[in-house]
Amino acid sequence: MIIGLTGGIASGKNESSKHFRSLGFFIIDADIISSTFITKNKLIFNKVLKICGEDILYLDGSLNKKKIANIIFLDDYKKRKIEKILHPLIISYIKKIIMVKKRRKILINAPLLFESGLNKICDKVVFIWVPNDIQISRSMLRDGKNIDEIQNIIRSQMPTWKKIDLSDFVINNTGSKTELKNIIDNLCKLLTC
C-alpha cells in the first residue's frame, strides 16, 4: 500500500511521518528529494539559478534555500518554471525507489502531492489539517517565519478545501502529539496496515 501524506505548512506532516515509520512504513520525503536535486545536481542547480538569479547564492556559491523559498512563494511564474523542472524528476525518482524497495507499506510525504501529480501513484491520500492560525503560530515558532511569509506560502499552494475534497482521509491535527498518534493508529487499523 502506498499512502500519500500531504498538508499545509506546519500541519504536522513530519510528525505524522515519524509515527507511520514506527508502524513499519518506509517513508519517502518529497521535500528532501527536491532539495537534494537542487543542491547536488549541477544541471538542476544551474537551471534554478538561471530562473531565480544570483541573489539566491551565498558568498561561497552555495544556495540560500530561504531566498529560493521567498522567490517561489512570491513569484508564481518562477514557481511554475521550477516545478516544471523538478516535479517530473521527483516523480520518476520516487517511482524508482518504490520499485527498488518493494515494500508492502510506503508513505510519500509531499506538501505538493496533488500539485505535482504524486497522488496518482498512491493507493490512498491522507490530508493533515490544521486551521490557518495554528499553521501560523507553529511556523513562527518552528521556522522563525513572520506572518507575511507564512501567508505567502499558504496562498501559493492549492486551497485547503480542494485538497480535502481530493483526499481519501482527513486528519484534524489540532490536538496533542498523542492524539495524532492515536488517529494514525486508528487509520492504519481501518486500512489494515
VENDACOR-V121768 format. One record per residue. SS is DSSP state (h for helix, s for strand, l for the rest). NEAR is the number of other ideal C-beta (glycine too) atoms within 10 Angstrom. Layout:
BEGIN
SS_NEAR / SS_NEAR
END
This chain:
BEGIN
l_15 / s_20 / s_22 / s_25 / s_32 / s_28 / s_27 / l_25 / l_23 / l_24 / l_24 / l_24 / h_23 / h_16 / h_15 / h_24 / h_20 / h_16 / h_19 / h_24 / h_13 / h_11 / l_14 / l_11 / l_24 / s_17 / s_16 / s_24 / s_18 / h_24 / h_14 / h_11 / h_19 / h_22 / h_15 / h_14 / h_18 / h_20 / h_14 / h_9 / l_13 / h_8 / h_9 / h_18 / h_16 / h_10 / h_17 / h_23 / h_17 / h_10 / h_20 / h_21 / l_11 / h_8 / h_11 / h_20 / s_15 / l_9 / l_6 / l_5 / l_9 / l_11 / s_17 / l_14 / h_12 / h_13 / h_15 / h_21 / h_17 / h_18 / h_18 / h_21 / h_19 / h_15 / l_15 / h_11 / h_8 / h_16 / h_16 / h_13 / h_17 / h_21 / h_16 / h_11 / h_17 / h_21 / h_17 / h_12 / h_14 / h_24 / h_19 / h_10 / h_16 / h_21 / h_12 / h_10 / h_15 / h_16 / h_8 / h_8 / h_11 / l_8 / l_15 / l_11 / l_17 / s_22 / s_25 / s_29 / s_24 / l_27 / l_22 / l_20 / h_27 / h_20 / h_18 / h_21 / l_13 / h_23 / h_20 / h_10 / h_15 / l_20 / l_11 / s_16 / s_22 / s_24 / s_24 / s_28 / s_19 / l_22 / l_12 / h_13 / h_8 / h_16 / h_22 / h_20 / h_14 / h_17 / h_21 / h_15 / h_10 / h_11 / h_15 / l_9 / l_20 / l_12 / h_11 / h_9 / h_20 / h_22 / h_16 / h_16 / h_22 / h_18 / h_11 / h_17 / l_18 / l_15 / l_11 / h_19 / h_8 / h_11 / h_23 / h_12 / h_10 / h_14 / l_22 / l_15 / s_16 / s_16 / s_23 / s_12 / l_24 / l_12 / l_13 / l_9 / h_13 / h_8 / h_13 / h_20 / h_17 / h_13 / h_19 / h_25 / h_14 / h_11 / h_19 / h_18 / h_9 / h_10 / h_15 / l_6 / l_17
END
